[in-house]
Amino acid sequence: MDHSQHTTTTNEQHSASGSTGCSMGSHHGSTFSFSTSATLLFNGVTVGPDIVTYLLACAIIVAMGVARQELVRMSEVEANSSEKRAAFFFLQATISYLLMLIAMTFNVGLFMAVVIGLTAGFYRSLLQLKNKSECCA
């Protein structure tokens, strides 16, 4: 069989040259970046480079962190059936993995938005617990 007319693809060329890198479009390094633009979760979903959309994305990410912590609190306090607990767990896991993927963009601002959102949500839950124990003591 004659393979002289066969053309190689980019991946085959990289393999033939000994390169083992993955070519899936954009590559996120393992070092943090201070850029105001980033790709979020899917190719084509980008924030920035203007500061307004970047800050809006950070605000949404903070709200996701707060919502995740509120779901934890609600599942412990308000879920009185297995179905409700399962639904809360599904939502918690979904938001948690989305936040993890956002943190893995290695963008400092987005990473800090994740941490601030989770911390603010946790602190809010603590305040609600404290207020509930003081009122009913």
MOVENKA-V385051 format. One record per backbone hydrogen bond with DSSP energy under -0.5 kcal/mol. CO is the residue of the C=O (numbers start at 0). NH is the residue of the N-H. If there is no record, write none. Layout:
# MOVENKA-V385051
co->(CO & CO)
nh->(NH & NH)
This chain:
# MOVENKA-V385051
co->(0 & 2 & 8 & 9 & 10 & 11 & 12 & 13 & 14 & 21 & 23 & 26 & 32 & 37 & 37 & 38 & 39 & 41 & 43 & 44 & 46 & 49 & 50 & 51 & 52 & 53 & 54 & 55 & 56 & 57 & 58 & 59 & 60 & 61 & 62 & 63 & 64 & 65 & 66 & 67 & 68 & 69 & 70 & 71 & 72 & 73 & 73 & 77 & 80 & 81 & 82 & 83 & 84 & 85 & 86 & 87 & 88 & 89 & 90 & 91 & 92 & 93 & 94 & 95 & 96 & 97 & 98 & 99 & 101 & 102 & 105 & 105 & 106 & 107 & 108 & 109 & 110 & 111 & 112 & 113 & 114 & 115 & 116 & 117 & 118 & 119 & 120 & 121 & 122 & 123 & 124 & 125 & 126 & 127 & 128 & 129 & 130 & 131 & 133)
nh->(2 & 5 & 12 & 13 & 14 & 15 & 16 & 18 & 17 & 23 & 25 & 28 & 107 & 39 & 46 & 40 & 41 & 44 & 45 & 39 & 37 & 53 & 54 & 55 & 56 & 57 & 58 & 59 & 60 & 61 & 62 & 63 & 64 & 65 & 66 & 67 & 68 & 69 & 70 & 71 & 72 & 73 & 74 & 75 & 76 & 77 & 78 & 79 & 84 & 85 & 86 & 87 & 88 & 89 & 90 & 91 & 92 & 93 & 94 & 95 & 96 & 97 & 98 & 99 & 100 & 101 & 102 & 103 & 104 & 105 & 32 & 107 & 110 & 111 & 112 & 113 & 114 & 115 & 116 & 117 & 118 & 119 & 120 & 121 & 122 & 123 & 124 & 125 & 126 & 127 & 128 & 129 & 130 & 131 & 132 & 133 & 134 & 135 & 136)
